[in-house]
Amino acid sequence: MSHLLIVVIGMHRSGTSMCSNILQTMGADMAEAAYAAPGNTRGHWERPRLVDTNDAIFALFQRGWTTPAHVLDMPRGWLEDPRVQRLRATAASWLKPLLGRDRPFGFKDPRSTLLLPFWRQVFEDVDAQPTIVFCVRDPAQVARSLLVRDGMDRGQAEYRWLSYNVEAVRAVAGEPVCIVAYEHWFERRAETMARLAAHTGLPVPAAPALAAVIDVELRHDDAIPPAAALARRLHRAILANSSRDRIDPELAHLAVLLGEMKEQVQPLLVGCEALRAGTIEQRRVIGDLQALVERLRKADASPG
């Protein structure tokens, strides 16, 4: 018998943690603990074993979150790499005993958005049927948040938003999905909650419990410039699909086109980021040398 598995995907800083917390409130087993952090004081609501697995896969191909190469597609044939297949077996061994209990099981980690082909293999291994929840947020607000949390350049942040959301659309095209817009938790709460409940089969939580998770202070309406045109276009198209239970052909086609564009420009972006990082390092070295020269000059000028 196939087991239900709720999988929350979406770009970092797009409300995936809040959505996971809401699903926990609805009765799903989404995390062992909240796992609060300075950048997310209400908790990440994700599973360390899952995050470690995703990080390990990215590390194998030098594509960690903190590296410029994170925007690159995985290399051809990466799923067949013996090291990835060993991680697959380990992930299946971890996941299988957790399924089929009295509560629906689920997990969330934004990095799973880019690694869904790997996790689909694991789902097959453990006979799990994924129920996908796709979280999305305005790209300009995501870029603002990444600047605050990670000091990430706006252009790089928006391109990562584009990469994640293109891959999310392509990954779920043709299958049932619940698109949850971050802003809709504040503007269309009842409608959004009803769609999420219908998609997962979980009950709508009591209003006080939901209000405790969706704090109005979590919303930012900073007066910031809009995102670049391509990101805005994709965001509008995803929002237009939020009331549907499947991706429409027009959005699926747009994601394919943007994916092809991404393949062409991403090596250039990595090169530019490497140059920027090199410039920062050069400035640091020059600053250290200047400080050393100043100390030597003072030492030479001291009496005796």
N, C-alpha and C positions, 0 to 999 in steps of 0.2 A: 504494500500500500504506500502510495506517495505521500510524503509529509509536507505540510504547509510550512513555508519559510518566507518571512517578510524581509525584503532587502531594500534599504533606503540608500539611494544614490544621489549624486548632485555635486556641484562645485563646492569647495571649501567656502565657509562664511555665507552659505545660502540657506541656512535654517535647517540643515540636516540634524543637528543636535536637538533642536527644539522639536522637530518632528519625531525623532526617536523617543524623546521624553514623553510626548503626547501619546505615542503608541504604547509606551509602558503604562501610562495612566489608563489607557483603554483595556489593559489586561494582557498585553504581549510581554514576553520575556526578551527585552531588547539589550540588556547589559547587566553585568554583575554588580555594578555600582555606577554612580553618576560620573565619577572621575573629573571633578572640577579642576580648573587650571586658571592662571591669571588672564589668559586670553578668552576664557569661557567659564565664567564664575558659576554658571548654573550647571555645568557639567557637559562633557562630550557625549555621554550616553553611548559609548562604543566599547567593543571588546578588545582588550589588549592583545589576545592571541591573534585576532583577525588583523589588527593594525600591524603587528610584528610580521605576519606573513606577507602582507602587502609591501611593507618596507623592505623585506628581504628580497622580494622579486625585483623591485625597482633598483635595489643596490647591486644585484647581479649584473644589471645592464647600465650602471652608472646613470640612473635616471631619478635619483632621490629628489624629494620636494625642494630641498634647498639648493639644488644645482640648476644651472641654465638648461641642461639637457632634459629636464623634466617635461618640457614641451614636445620633445621628440616622440614620434610613434615608437612602439616597441619594435625591435629588429625582426626581420622576416624569420619565421620558424621558431620564435621564442617559446611557444607553448610546448614544443617537442624537446626543448633543452632538458637533458637528464636532471639538472639541478632543479628546474621548475617542476618536473614530474615527481621528484622526491618531496618537494614542498606540497604538491597536490596530495600525495599519499598521506602526509602528516596532517594536512588540513582535514581530509576526510576522516581520519582517525579521531581527530578532535571533535568534529562536528556531529558525527553519526550518533554518539550516545546522548546528545543533547536534544535530539528530535523526538517527536512522538510522545511528548509528556502532556500533562494536563493543561499547559498553557501554550499558545502559539509562540514559536521561537522566531527570533529575528536578529538582524544586525545592521549596523550602520558604520560606514567609513567612506568619506569622499573618494579616497584612492581606489575603492572598489569600482568606481565609475569607469576608470581606465582599464581595469583588470577583470571585467565581467567575463571575457572569454575563458579565463582561468577558473573563475568561480563556477561557471556553468559546467565545466568538467567535474568539479568537486560535487556540485549538486547531483549530477548524474550518478556519481559514485555512491552517494548516500541515499539515492532515490528521493530527492527533495524537489518540490515544485515551487519555484520562486514566485512570490507576489511582489512586483516592483513598485516602489514609491519613488518618484522622481521630483526632487526639490530644486527650485529655481528662484533666483533673486536678480534684481536689477544689476547689470554688470558694473555700472558706475559705483553703486553702493558696495558691491563686493570688492572693487578696487580700493575704495576708501578704507574698508575694514582691513584689507591686507597691508595697506600702507601703515596703519596704526599698529597692527599686530607684528608684522614681519619687516616693516620698512621697505616693502616691495615697490618698485617703480610702477607707476600707473599703467604704462603701456604693456609691461610684462604681465601685470595682473589681469588686464582685460584680455590679453591673448590667452592666458591660462583659462579664463572663464570661457572663452570661445572654444578652446580645445576640449574642455570637460563637457560642455553642453552639446557640442557636435557629437562627441562619442556617446553621450547618454542617449541622444535621439536615435542615433544609428543602432545602438544596442537594443533598444526596446521597440523599434519600428516593427509592426506586424503582430504585436502581442498586447494583451491587456496591461494598462499602466494607469496609475493615478498621479497626475501632475499637481504638485502642491507649490503654489507661488508664495514666497515668504510674505509679501505684502498682503496677500489675501487673508492671512490669519488675523490681520488688524482691520481689514475692510469688509471681508465676507466670511466671517468666522463660521457661522452656522452652515452655510453652503459648503465650505471647504471641509468642515468636520463631517458633514453628511456623506460627502463623496469618499472621504478616507474610510469611514465606517463601512460603507457599501462595498468598497474595493477589498478590504481586508476581512470583512465578516465579523469585525469586533464591535462591541457596543459603544455608543456615544457616552463619554464620561459625564459625570455631574458638572454643572456649570462652575461651581467653586473650584473643583479640581482642575478644570481646564483653564480657568482664569489665573490660577496659581502658576501655571506653566507659561502662558502667553502674557507676559508682562509688557505693558505699553512702553516701558523704558527700553525694551529691547529694540524698538524701532527707531531708526535714525532718518530724519528728513533733512539732512544737511543740504545747504545750497551749494551743490557741486556741479561741475560741467557734466553734460551727458556723455555716455560712452561713445566710442567710435561707431561709425555707421553700420558696419557688418554685425557687431555685437548687438546693437539696438534692433536691427532687423530680425536676428535670430530670436532675441528675447521676445519681441512682439509676436512672432510666429508661435513660440512655445506657449505664451499666455493665451493665444487664440485657441489652442488645443486643450487648455486646462479643464474645460467643461466636458471634454470627451473622455472615453475610456481607452482610446487608441490614438496613435499618431496618424494624422491624415497624410495622404500621398504628397501634398505640396510641401509640408514640413520635412518629410523624409527625403524628398528630392533636394531641398535646400541644404540639408545636412550633408548629403553626398557631395554636392558642389563645394561646400565649405571645407569638407574633408580633403578634397582634391587640392584646393587652394592651400590648405594647411601644409600638405606634403611638400609643396613647392617653396614655401617661404620659411618653414621652421628652421632649416639649417642656417639661413641668414640671420635669424633672430638669435640663435645660439652663438654664432660668431660675434654678433654685436654685444651680447651680454658678456662674453668672454673678454672682449676688449674693454668693456666698462669695468669689469672686475679687475683686469690688469692695471687699468689707470688708477683705480682706488688703491691697489697694492703699491704701485709706484709712489703715489702721494704719501702713503704711510712710511715707506722706506726713506723718502726724502725728508719727511718730518723727523724721523729718528736720527738721521745723519745731521740735520741741522741742530737738533738738541744736543747731540754728542759734541759737535763743533763748539757750541756755546759753553758746554761744561769744560772742555779743554781750554777754551780761551779764558774762562774765569780762573781756572787752576793755574794757567801760565801767568795771569796778572796778579795772583795773590803774593803777598810778601814772603820772602824766604824761598 
